[in-house]
């Protein structure tokens, strides 16, 4: 449901049209959020338990791949716990200090998760270099058993989280961590087989380095994605010029669209502010209705604030003409 609040001033008139579909604006309905929280808690419990198994097995067998993956899973367990907190806070309603609510905490959680991956890569690289210069004996049988168990657990966790990771940056961050764990388990299995059947102890640190490069690539993509949202960047796949052009044709009363800003509050929650300049004598009601309709139906933007300029835009000195003014 959209409502419009009109305030008249000496030089200009402000029409604020807001999309108040809170489930959409904040990215999640309560039922969906609760379901995601349960998935995250389940993933946290499994990851923490497997981390302890891999840590013990890694030190006992002398495998760097297992120790590195256990360290990864320790960070992942903390990241999943952070993701649970982010999902919980995201459901809190708006208040006097947080007028948009707490939905952006999910983006912050994804940003922190990406940063922890860089720390993990540095740890693996350091340990791998040390093992290459000073190889140590490895109990490949125990290493193989623990690695296979870890692989199965990570597959289960990844399957649990995968459903919503495409539209929830918080879950995307958690899924990235679990994917890194899965790759670490695969590397540990391969390394255990090579050590056991070929006697190649160097395979353990080398495969650990290979996994770290894969993690680094994924972490960089998540870091860029979450940082873009935190910096109020334009949503991926959206061109503000196309949005402005569509709005200029939305209703005959609209003479120009300028000062257009489009951003995301959180994943799946697009917002916009803009100035609409009308032809002299035209009423703002039809223009606001048309603007809201175009933004919602064509661009998925549900929360909109529109300033109606009666005549020329009064903000020229602040660069208004540089934002699509014709």
C-alpha positions as CSV (number, residue, x, y, z in Angstrom):
1,X,0.0,0.0,0.0
2,X,1.4,3.5,-0.9
3,X,0.5,6.6,0.9
4,X,1.4,10.2,0.1
5,X,2.2,13.0,2.5
6,X,2.1,16.5,1.1
7,X,3.9,19.5,2.6
8,X,3.6,22.9,1.0
9,X,6.4,25.5,1.4
10,X,7.0,29.0,-0.1
11,X,9.2,27.9,-2.9
12,X,8.4,24.2,-3.5
13,X,6.0,21.4,-2.7
14,X,7.2,18.1,-1.3
15,X,5.2,14.9,-2.1
16,X,6.5,11.9,-0.2
17,X,5.2,8.6,-1.6
18,X,6.3,5.6,0.4
19,X,5.8,1.9,-0.2
20,X,4.9,0.5,3.1
21,X,5.1,-3.2,2.3
22,X,7.4,-3.8,5.3
23,X,8.0,-7.5,4.5
24,X,9.3,-6.5,1.1
25,X,11.0,-3.3,2.1
26,X,13.0,-4.9,4.8
27,X,13.7,-7.9,2.7
28,X,12.0,-10.7,4.5
29,X,8.7,-11.8,6.0
30,X,8.7,-13.0,9.6
31,X,8.0,-16.6,8.6
32,X,10.8,-16.6,6.0
33,X,13.2,-14.9,8.5
34,X,12.5,-17.5,11.2
35,X,13.0,-20.3,8.7
36,X,16.4,-18.8,7.7
37,X,17.4,-18.4,11.3
38,X,16.6,-22.1,12.0
39,X,18.8,-23.1,9.0
40,X,21.6,-20.9,10.2
41,X,21.4,-22.3,13.8
42,X,21.4,-25.9,12.4
43,X,24.4,-25.0,10.2
44,X,26.2,-23.5,13.2
45,X,25.8,-26.6,15.4
46,X,27.0,-28.9,12.7
47,X,29.9,-26.7,11.8
48,X,31.1,-26.3,15.4
49,X,30.9,-30.0,16.0
50,X,32.8,-30.9,12.9
51,X,35.4,-28.2,13.7
52,X,36.2,-30.0,16.9
53,X,36.5,-33.3,15.1
54,X,38.8,-31.9,12.5
55,X,41.0,-30.1,15.0
56,X,41.6,-33.2,17.0
57,X,42.0,-35.3,13.9
58,X,44.4,-32.8,12.3
59,X,46.7,-32.6,15.2
60,X,46.6,-36.4,15.8
61,X,47.3,-37.2,12.1
62,X,49.7,-34.3,11.5
63,X,47.6,-33.0,8.5
64,X,47.8,-29.3,7.7
65,X,44.8,-29.6,5.4
66,X,42.7,-30.8,8.3
67,X,44.1,-28.2,10.7
68,X,43.6,-25.5,8.2
69,X,40.0,-26.6,7.5
70,X,39.4,-26.8,11.3
71,X,40.6,-23.2,11.6
72,X,38.4,-22.3,8.7
73,X,35.4,-24.0,10.4
74,X,36.1,-22.2,13.6
75,X,35.9,-18.9,11.8
76,X,32.8,-20.2,10.0
77,X,31.1,-21.2,13.2
78,X,31.6,-17.6,14.5
79,X,30.4,-16.2,11.1
80,X,27.3,-18.4,11.2
81,X,26.6,-17.2,14.7
82,X,27.0,-13.6,13.5
83,X,24.7,-14.4,10.6
84,X,22.1,-15.7,13.1
85,X,22.4,-12.4,15.1
86,X,22.1,-10.4,11.8
87,X,18.9,-12.3,10.8
88,X,17.4,-11.8,14.2
89,X,18.2,-8.0,14.4
90,X,16.9,-7.6,10.8
91,X,13.4,-8.6,12.0
92,X,13.3,-5.9,14.6
93,X,10.9,-3.1,13.7
94,X,12.0,0.5,13.0
95,X,12.3,2.8,16.0
96,X,13.1,6.4,16.7
97,X,16.8,5.9,16.1
98,X,16.6,3.4,13.3
99,X,13.8,4.7,11.1
100,X,14.6,2.1,8.4
101,X,14.8,-0.7,10.9
102,X,17.8,-3.1,11.2
103,X,17.7,-4.9,7.8
104,X,21.1,-3.5,6.8
105,X,22.8,-5.6,9.6
106,X,22.6,-8.6,7.2
107,X,24.8,-6.7,4.8
108,X,27.2,-5.7,7.5
109,X,27.4,-9.4,8.6
110,X,28.2,-10.4,5.0
111,X,30.9,-7.7,4.8
112,X,32.6,-9.0,8.1
113,X,32.3,-12.6,6.8
114,X,34.3,-11.6,3.7
115,X,37.0,-9.9,5.7
116,X,37.4,-13.0,7.9
117,X,38.1,-15.0,4.7
118,X,41.1,-12.9,4.0
119,X,42.5,-13.6,7.4
120,X,41.9,-17.3,6.9
121,X,43.8,-17.2,3.5
122,X,46.8,-15.5,5.2
123,X,46.8,-18.2,7.9
124,X,46.7,-21.1,5.4
125,X,49.4,-19.6,3.2
126,X,51.8,-19.1,6.2
127,X,51.3,-22.7,7.5
128,X,51.6,-24.2,4.0
129,X,54.9,-22.4,3.3
130,X,56.2,-23.7,6.7
131,X,55.2,-27.3,5.8
132,X,56.7,-27.2,2.4
133,X,60.1,-26.3,3.8
134,X,59.8,-28.5,6.9
135,X,57.5,-31.5,6.0
136,X,56.1,-33.6,8.8
137,X,54.9,-37.2,8.9
138,X,51.1,-37.7,8.3
139,X,48.8,-40.5,9.4
140,X,46.9,-40.6,6.1
141,X,44.3,-43.2,7.2
142,X,43.0,-41.1,10.0
143,X,43.2,-38.0,7.8
144,X,41.1,-39.7,5.1
145,X,38.4,-40.8,7.5
146,X,38.0,-37.3,9.1
147,X,38.2,-35.6,5.7
148,X,35.4,-37.7,4.3
149,X,33.2,-37.1,7.4
150,X,33.9,-33.4,7.0
151,X,33.0,-33.5,3.3
152,X,29.6,-35.1,4.1
153,X,28.8,-32.7,6.9
154,X,29.7,-29.7,4.7
155,X,27.5,-31.0,1.9
156,X,24.6,-31.3,4.3
157,X,25.1,-27.7,5.7
158,X,25.5,-26.3,2.1
159,X,22.3,-28.0,1.1
160,X,20.5,-26.5,4.1
161,X,21.7,-22.9,3.4
162,X,21.6,-22.8,-0.4
163,X,17.9,-22.1,-1.0
164,X,17.9,-18.4,-0.2
165,X,21.6,-17.4,-0.7
166,X,20.8,-15.8,-4.0
167,X,18.7,-13.0,-2.5
168,X,20.0,-12.7,1.0
169,X,23.5,-11.3,1.4
170,X,23.7,-12.6,5.0
171,X,23.0,-16.1,3.9
172,X,25.3,-15.6,1.0
173,X,28.1,-14.8,3.4
174,X,27.4,-17.9,5.5
175,X,27.1,-20.0,2.4
176,X,30.5,-18.7,1.2
177,X,32.1,-19.9,4.4
178,X,30.5,-23.3,4.1
179,X,31.6,-23.6,0.5
180,X,35.1,-22.8,1.6
181,X,34.8,-25.6,4.1
182,X,33.5,-28.0,1.4
183,X,36.5,-27.2,-0.8
184,X,38.8,-27.7,2.1
185,X,37.3,-31.1,2.8
186,X,37.7,-32.1,-0.9
187,X,41.3,-31.0,-0.8
188,X,41.9,-32.9,2.5
189,X,40.4,-36.1,0.9
190,X,42.6,-35.7,-2.2
191,X,45.7,-34.9,-0.1
192,X,45.0,-38.0,2.1
193,X,44.8,-40.2,-0.9
194,X,48.0,-38.9,-2.5
195,X,49.9,-39.2,0.8
196,X,48.5,-42.7,1.4
197,X,49.0,-44.2,-2.0
198,X,51.8,-42.0,-3.5
199,X,53.8,-40.9,-0.4
200,X,53.5,-37.3,-1.5
201,X,53.5,-35.4,1.8
202,X,53.9,-32.1,-0.1
203,X,50.3,-32.6,-1.5
204,X,48.9,-31.6,1.9
205,X,50.2,-28.0,2.0
206,X,50.0,-27.5,-1.8
207,X,46.3,-28.4,-1.9
208,X,45.7,-26.2,1.1
209,X,47.2,-23.3,-0.9
210,X,45.0,-24.1,-3.9
211,X,41.9,-24.0,-1.7
212,X,43.0,-20.7,-0.2
213,X,43.1,-19.1,-3.7
214,X,39.5,-20.3,-4.4
215,X,38.4,-18.8,-1.1
216,X,40.2,-15.5,-1.9
217,X,38.3,-15.1,-5.2
218,X,34.9,-15.8,-3.6
219,X,35.7,-13.5,-0.6
220,X,36.6,-10.7,-2.9
221,X,33.3,-10.9,-4.8
222,X,31.3,-10.9,-1.5
223,X,33.4,-8.0,-0.2
224,X,32.7,-5.9,-3.3
225,X,29.0,-6.8,-3.3
226,X,28.4,-5.9,0.4
227,X,30.6,-2.8,0.3
228,X,28.6,-1.6,-2.8
229,X,25.3,-1.8,-0.8
230,X,26.9,-0.2,2.3
231,X,28.1,2.7,0.1
232,X,24.5,3.2,-1.2
233,X,25.5,2.0,-4.7
234,X,22.9,1.6,-7.5
235,X,21.5,-2.0,-7.4
236,X,23.2,-4.4,-9.8
237,X,21.6,-4.5,-13.3
238,X,19.9,-1.1,-12.9
239,X,20.8,2.1,-14.9
240,X,19.5,5.3,-13.3
241,X,19.3,6.8,-16.8
242,X,16.9,4.1,-17.8
243,X,14.8,4.7,-14.7
244,X,14.7,8.5,-15.3
245,X,13.7,7.9,-18.9
246,X,10.9,5.6,-18.0
247,X,9.6,8.0,-15.3
248,X,9.5,10.9,-17.8
249,X,7.1,8.9,-19.9
250,X,5.1,7.7,-17.0
251,X,2.5,10.5,-17.1
252,X,1.8,13.5,-19.4
253,X,2.0,15.8,-16.4
254,X,5.7,15.1,-15.9
255,X,8.0,17.5,-17.6
256,X,11.3,16.3,-16.1
257,X,12.8,13.9,-13.6
258,X,16.1,14.8,-11.9
259,X,18.0,14.4,-8.6
260,X,17.3,10.7,-8.9
261,X,19.0,8.4,-6.4
262,X,18.4,4.6,-6.3
263,X,20.0,2.3,-3.7
264,X,19.4,-0.8,-1.6
265,X,18.7,-0.8,2.1
266,X,19.5,-4.5,2.2
267,X,19.3,-7.5,-0.2
268,X,16.1,-7.3,-2.3
269,X,15.0,-3.9,-0.7
270,X,15.3,-1.2,-3.3
271,X,14.6,2.5,-2.6
272,X,14.5,5.7,-4.5
273,X,14.3,9.5,-4.1
274,X,13.8,11.9,-6.9
275,X,12.5,15.3,-8.0
276,X,9.6,15.5,-10.4
277,X,9.0,18.7,-12.3
278,X,5.5,19.1,-13.6
279,X,4.0,21.1,-16.4
280,X,2.4,24.3,-15.1
281,X,-1.1,23.8,-13.8
282,X,-0.9,20.0,-13.6
283,X,-1.9,18.2,-10.4
284,X,0.7,16.1,-8.5
285,X,-1.6,13.2,-7.6
286,X,-1.6,11.6,-11.0
287,X,2.2,12.0,-11.3
288,X,2.9,10.4,-7.9
289,X,0.6,7.5,-8.7
290,X,2.3,6.9,-12.1
291,X,5.8,7.2,-10.6
292,X,5.1,4.7,-7.9
293,X,3.5,2.3,-10.4
294,X,6.5,2.4,-12.8
295,X,9.1,2.0,-10.1
296,X,7.3,-0.9,-8.5
297,X,6.3,-2.8,-11.6
298,X,9.3,-2.3,-13.8
299,X,12.2,-1.8,-11.4
300,X,11.1,-3.6,-8.1
301,X,11.3,-0.3,-6.1
302,X,8.7,-0.3,-3.4
303,X,9.8,2.6,-1.1
304,X,9.9,5.9,-2.9
305,X,10.2,9.5,-1.8
306,X,9.2,12.1,-4.5
307,X,9.7,15.9,-4.3
308,X,7.3,17.7,-6.7
309,X,8.8,20.9,-8.1
310,X,6.2,23.5,-9.0
311,X,8.1,25.2,-11.8
312,X,11.9,25.2,-12.0
313,X,13.8,23.2,-9.5
314,X,14.8,25.4,-6.5
315,X,18.0,23.4,-5.9
316,X,20.0,24.5,-9.0
317,X,22.8,26.0,-6.9
318,X,23.3,22.6,-5.2
319,X,23.8,20.8,-8.5
320,X,20.2,19.7,-9.2
321,X,20.6,20.4,-12.9
322,X,23.5,17.9,-13.1
323,X,21.2,14.9,-12.3
324,X,19.2,14.4,-15.4
325,X,17.7,17.9,-15.8
326,X,16.8,18.8,-19.3
